[in-house]
Amino acid sequence: MNKVELASKLWEMHSKSGMDVSKKHSEEVVDFVFDSITEAMKRGEEVSIAGFGTFAVKQRKARQARNPRTGQTVNVPAMKVPKFRAGKGLKEAVK
């Protein structure tokens, strides 16, 4: 499922419940959720959604790696990377 399909499912849910919501509005809601998570992570905040999981930023240390084509050693700088930890509800749902 991608972002457009997720917005379509949201629109279908609202349509079935009798709410007059456009597909464009559903897309804007989905975009807002993802943008809000992204902005919080940019500020170094953790985003926890009960029953689903936690989005966080992890600091990776600088290290040396090897280029698989040439075998040459390369320095990889320290960097921040996104991390997701699945919550209990999500883990149970996919078992």
N, C-alpha and C positions, 0 to 999 in steps of 0.2 A: 504494500500500500504506500502511495506517495502522498504529498501534501494536497494535491488537487482531489484525489480520491477521499482523503480525510475530510476535506471541506464539503464534498458532495454528500458524504454520510451524515455530517452535521446538518446540512440543509434538509436531507430526507427526514431526519429525526424531528426537526422543527416543523416540517410540512405535515407529517403524520399527526402531530399534536395540535394542529390547527393554527399554528403561529404563522403569520405572514412575514416570512424572512426571505430575502433574495439570496441567490447563490453567491453574488458578489459580497454580500454582508458575511456570509459563512466563511468565505475565503479570507476576508479581513480579520475575522475572529481567530482563525487558525494562524494567520500571519502574526497577529498580536501576541498570541501565546508563545510562539517560537521566538519572536523578537524580544519579548520580556525575559525569557530564559537566557537568551544570548547576552542581553545587556547586563543582567545580574552576574553572569559568569565573567564578563569583561571587567566588572568591578571586583572580582575575586570572591563573590558571594556564592554560597551553596544554595541550590534550589531543590527542595525536598517536596515530593508529591506523595502523600500518604497512599499506601497500597500499590504504588507504581515504582518509585525509585528516587534516587538522588543524583542530580547533576552537580559536578564539582570541577574545580580546576586543580590540576596536580603539577607540581614543579619537577621537571626532569633535570638531573644533573648533567653537566658536560661530560662527554665520554669520547673514547676513540672507537672508531668502527673501521671495517674493511670494505673497500669497493669490491663487489663480487666479480666484476669484469676484469679489473686490472690487478686486484690483490693489494692495491696500495692502501696504506693507513690514512684515514681522514678524521679530522677533528669535528665532532658534532657538538655545537654549542648548547648551553643550558637553555631550556625553553619551557613554556607553560603549555600543557595539553589538556583537552577536555576529558573528563572521566564520568562514567555512568555506573552506578551501583543499583542493581535491580532490587526492588522491595519485596517483602514477603508475599504480598498479593500477586505480583507479577510472576514470581518464581513458582508459586502454587498453580497459577493459571496455565503455565506452559509445560508442566510436568506430564 
